[in-house]
């Protein structure tokens, strides 16, 4: 089977690594990929958000399956575009339709979906840039602190701000409505703050049935002790030890089943991943957000624990026979530590030479923001690499990841040495 994987980050390197192990994968293309994905397939210089370019490539190369890594192509309607034309309508797409992608593409849409299907989540209100005075007055006079502000649209994982002070909330809301995140924050969702510990559940669905993949927990803040601004993710652990069978039964009955039923009731075409960001408040799970693809860096700990042939899983999704599949999970724990560029998530330099990969041992190093220039590997993003390790428990795995994170060098390298500190 010829497969096209869309994306070029650490998540996509993990996907390429896993897909290339399948006996069913005869040729793997990655658009645009990175130096890491090039170890497992052929990188092609195609913008994954350019639907016409993707469709042309699919037709020219006889692609049979398109696996969508990031959210933007899904929100941009790549599923719908490929379905529209006879020459590509037969191709399996692992990812939802544009309507399904609204679960991530619009925070307000997702909150209304949860409300409609009685899925536990924080209370919320939405405000528009055209009526900014209403939003600011609400925060000045009525909001209970702390308060959570979320850009409605996509913001690369950085559009969520938790405000402790009223003046801070007003200033942040004004900036967001004024275009801090472009058109993504012309609408802002204001949520009540929930106090608890977060975790991530990943569901693969064929539109009728579903399977639950290994659970993970990621660390979003840049600073140790979960301080500082949000990032795309600085590390992850799978499984988080506090998520037991009782908690997962609650998640499945109260959240996963109503979500799948809601998609079917609304006749939304959805064959792909649902990432459910959850928070455990006391002993009860609440949904923080939906994503319509795998998370990053959680993918880098989930896929190494998944024993199944990934292409076989995707074929079952395509054929709507996922209910016949049994998910097999490596009992070992997995951890990943992100190596970031100095200055991230703010401005950061690029083009810094990367060395020391040959000194790593016992980890899988997934490339995220790297580039090869004249044979030299250099940094090209805020999150540069994900160092993933397996161990008897998460502490053992973290020790290996930390050791190898120190061995890899580039100017300005930063990583959190406290991943898993709260477990």
CORDADA-V667221 format. One record per backbone hydrogen bond with DSSP energy under -0.5 kcal/mol. NH is the residue of the N-H (numbers start at 0). CO is the residue of the C=O. E is the energy in kcal/mol with one decimal. If there is no record, write none. Layout:
nh co e
NH CO E
NH CO E
//
This chain:
nh co e
2 0 -0.5
2 26 -2.8
3 64 -2.6
4 2 -0.5
4 28 -3.0
5 3 -0.5
5 66 -2.8
6 30 -3.5
12 8 -1.9
13 9 -2.2
14 10 -2.3
15 11 -3.0
16 12 -2.6
17 13 -2.0
18 14 -3.5
19 15 -2.2
20 17 -1.0
21 18 -1.8
24 21 -1.0
25 0 -1.8
25 23 -1.0
26 0 -1.4
28 2 -2.8
29 41 -2.4
30 4 -2.7
31 29 -0.5
31 43 -0.5
32 6 -1.7
37 33 -1.8
38 35 -1.5
39 36 -2.2
40 36 -1.0
41 27 -2.8
42 40 -0.6
43 29 -2.8
45 43 -2.4
47 45 -0.6
49 46 -2.1
50 48 -1.1
53 49 -2.3
54 50 -2.7
55 51 -2.5
56 52 -2.0
57 53 -2.5
58 54 -2.3
59 55 -2.6
60 56 -2.5
61 57 -0.7
62 57 -2.0
63 1 -2.5
64 1 -1.3
65 91 -3.1
66 3 -2.7
66 64 -0.5
67 65 -0.6
67 93 -1.7
68 5 -1.8
68 66 -0.6
73 70 -0.6
74 70 -2.5
75 71 -2.2
76 73 -1.4
77 72 -2.2
80 76 -2.4
81 77 -2.3
82 78 -1.8
83 79 -1.3
84 80 -0.7
87 84 -1.5
88 84 -1.7
90 87 -1.5
91 63 -2.0
93 65 -3.1
93 91 -0.5
94 92 -1.2
94 270 -2.7
96 268 -2.2
100 96 -2.3
101 97 -0.6
101 98 -1.0
102 99 -1.7
103 100 -1.6
104 100 -2.8
105 101 -2.0
106 151 -2.3
109 105 -2.2
110 106 -2.3
111 107 -2.2
112 108 -2.4
113 109 -2.4
114 110 -2.4
115 111 -2.9
116 112 -1.9
117 114 -1.2
118 113 -2.7
119 117 -0.5
121 286 -0.7
124 189 -2.1
126 187 -2.6
128 185 -2.8
130 127 -1.5
131 128 -1.1
133 130 -0.7
134 130 -1.1
135 131 -2.5
136 132 -2.5
137 133 -2.1
138 134 -2.0
139 135 -2.1
140 136 -2.2
141 137 -2.4
142 137 -2.1
145 162 -0.7
146 162 -2.2
147 190 -2.3
148 160 -3.0
149 188 -2.5
150 158 -2.8
151 183 -0.6
151 186 -2.5
152 183 -2.6
157 154 -2.2
160 148 -2.8
162 146 -3.0
162 160 -0.6
168 164 -2.2
169 165 -2.4
170 166 -2.4
171 167 -2.6
172 168 -2.6
173 169 -2.4
174 170 -2.1
175 171 -2.6
176 172 -2.8
177 173 -1.3
178 175 -1.8
179 174 -1.9
181 178 -2.1
183 180 -1.4
184 181 -1.2
185 182 -1.5
187 126 -2.7
188 149 -2.8
189 124 -3.4
189 187 -0.5
190 147 -2.8
190 188 -0.6
191 122 -2.4
192 145 -0.8
195 193 -0.6
196 279 -1.4
198 277 -2.2
199 215 -3.6
200 275 -2.3
202 273 -2.7
203 210 -2.7
204 202 -0.5
204 271 -2.7
205 208 -1.7
206 208 -0.6
210 203 -2.3
212 201 -3.0
212 210 -0.5
215 199 -2.3
216 236 -2.1
218 234 -2.1
219 217 -0.5
221 228 -2.0
222 226 -3.0
225 222 -0.9
226 222 -1.3
230 219 -1.6
233 218 -3.7
235 335 -2.0
236 216 -2.4
237 333 -2.7
242 239 -2.0
243 241 -1.1
247 243 -2.3
248 244 -1.9
249 245 -1.7
250 246 -2.4
251 247 -2.6
252 248 -2.5
253 249 -2.8
254 250 -1.8
255 250 -2.4
256 251 -2.7
258 254 -1.8
259 255 -2.5
260 256 -2.5
261 257 -2.3
262 258 -2.1
263 259 -2.1
264 260 -2.6
265 261 -2.0
266 263 -1.4
267 262 -2.8
268 266 -0.5
269 267 -0.5
271 204 -1.1
273 202 -2.9
274 290 -2.7
275 200 -3.2
275 273 -0.6
276 274 -0.7
276 288 -2.7
277 198 -3.0
277 275 -0.6
278 285 -2.3
279 196 -3.1
280 278 -0.8
280 283 -2.9
281 279 -0.7
282 280 -0.6
283 280 -2.0
285 278 -2.0
286 119 -3.0
287 276 -3.5
288 276 -1.4
289 102 -0.5
290 274 -2.6
298 294 -1.8
299 296 -0.9
300 297 -2.1
301 297 -2.4
302 298 -2.1
304 301 -1.0
305 301 -0.7
305 302 -1.0
306 304 -0.7
306 327 -2.9
307 327 -0.8
309 307 -0.6
312 308 -1.8
313 309 -2.2
314 310 -2.3
315 311 -1.9
316 312 -1.8
317 313 -2.5
318 314 -2.2
319 316 -1.2
320 315 -2.7
323 320 -1.6
324 321 -1.6
326 324 -0.5
329 304 -3.3
332 390 -2.5
333 237 -3.4
334 388 -2.4
335 235 -2.4
336 386 -1.5
337 233 -2.1
338 384 -2.9
339 337 -0.6
339 413 -3.4
340 381 -2.9
343 340 -2.1
345 342 -2.2
348 341 -0.5
350 378 -3.2
353 376 -2.9
354 408 -2.6
358 355 -1.8
359 356 -1.3
363 387 -2.9
364 362 -0.5
365 363 -0.7
365 385 -2.9
367 383 -2.8
368 383 -0.8
369 367 -0.5
370 377 -2.3
372 370 -0.6
372 375 -2.9
375 372 -2.0
376 374 -0.5
377 370 -3.2
378 351 -1.7
379 368 -2.8
380 368 -1.1
383 338 -2.8
383 381 -0.7
384 338 -1.4
385 365 -2.7
386 336 -2.8
387 363 -2.9
387 385 -0.8
388 334 -2.4
390 332 -2.2
396 392 -2.1
397 393 -2.6
398 394 -1.9
399 395 -1.3
400 396 -2.3
401 397 -3.1
402 398 -1.9
403 399 -2.2
404 400 -2.4
405 401 -1.7
406 402 -1.0
407 403 -1.5
408 354 -3.1
412 409 -2.1
413 339 -2.1
416 414 -0.5
418 415 -0.6
420 417 -2.1
422 419 -1.6
//
